[in-house]
Amino acid sequence: MTPVATPFFFYLFAAIMLIGGILVITRKNPVHSALALIVALLAQASIYLMLYAPFVAGVQIILYAGGIMVLFLFVIMLVSIERSMKERQFNSQWVAGTVAAVALGGLFIAVYAKAEKIFPHHAIRITPDELLNTQGVASMLYGQYMFAFEIASLLLLVAIIGAVVMAKKRI
Amino acid sequence: MESMLHITTLHYLVLGAALFLLGVVGVLTRRNVVIVLMSIELILNAVNLNLVAFSRLWGGLHGQVFAIFIITDAAAEAAVGLGILIAFFRNKETVNIDEVNLLKW
């Protein structure tokens, strides 16, 4: 299916993402930050759809906006946030941190100003078949990336054990 | 105006860079550990956006597979990070990252 009104939706979702990101790093209450992050992640899932990556978009919604953010909200519930909300929200090095980020932004601008020469002008003309996307990703995960897939399962096992050990009162 | 209306890979890359910068500012300036961890999620998402955009540019699926691996990584990182946060909160009764200074000299 050819997408309709791509520029409009790109700028709409990009604006939602950036506003969500700004809210994440400026809100006092971590719950508000988490909700803003969920909005940003959902907008990003829509951008994945525009890039013909429906499987990644689904994983983004189910795993990120669903799973990981619920974990965040649970932990916010477990720690008391009343005290930290009364305190100063930005640390004493915030000027240096912002300057460093601006310098990084200047680096990005310097690189992307030359990007026209590095990248081809247009994305490839052939439209990828969305119906074959999940199948293609799956056959790559179980074929070419088999080893990395197994290592990822090991990583998750270690993370589960680590999280349980960290959060337990007495081992 | 022409370049504004035709969405190319560069548009996605600039969006990813902007999101990355927001995450960096959050990590460097906030004091609440929970929000620092969320900023790290923003950074990982910016990387994912770049990977999927490049996957579209070159027409393969490698970028999307990598994005899925990074989402797995983000889940593991969030679980361990929040476990550390709970242990820290139990010991110090605060979520302020400035008070994580036992190894400071």
Interface residues (C-beta under 8 A of the other chain):
Chain A: T6 P7 F10 A14 M17 L18 G21 I22 V24 I25 R27 P30 S33 A34 L37 A40 L41 Q44 I47 Y48 M50 L51 Y52 A53 F55 V56 V59 Q60 L63 Y64 G67 I68 L71 F72 V75 I76 L78 V79 S80 I81 R83 S84 E87 R88 Q89 F90 N91 S92 Q93 W94 A96 G97 T98 A100 A101 L104 G105 F108 Y112 A115 E116 F119 P120 H121 H122 A123 I124 I126 P128 N133 G136 V137 M140 L141 Y145 A148 A152 L155 L156 V158 A159 I160 G162 A163 V164 V165 M166 A167 K169
Chain B: M4 L5 H6 I7 T8 T9 L10 H11 Y12 L13 V14 L15 A17 A18 L19 F20 L21 L22 G23 V24 V25 G26 L28 T29 R30 R31 N32 V34 I35 L37 M38 S39 E41 L42 N45 N48 L49 V52 A53 S55 R56 L57 W58 G59 L61 H62 Q64 V65 A67 I68 F69 I71 T72 D73 A74 A75 A76 E77 A78 A79 V80 L82 G83 I84 L85 I86 A87 F89 R90 E93 T94 V95 N96 I97 D98
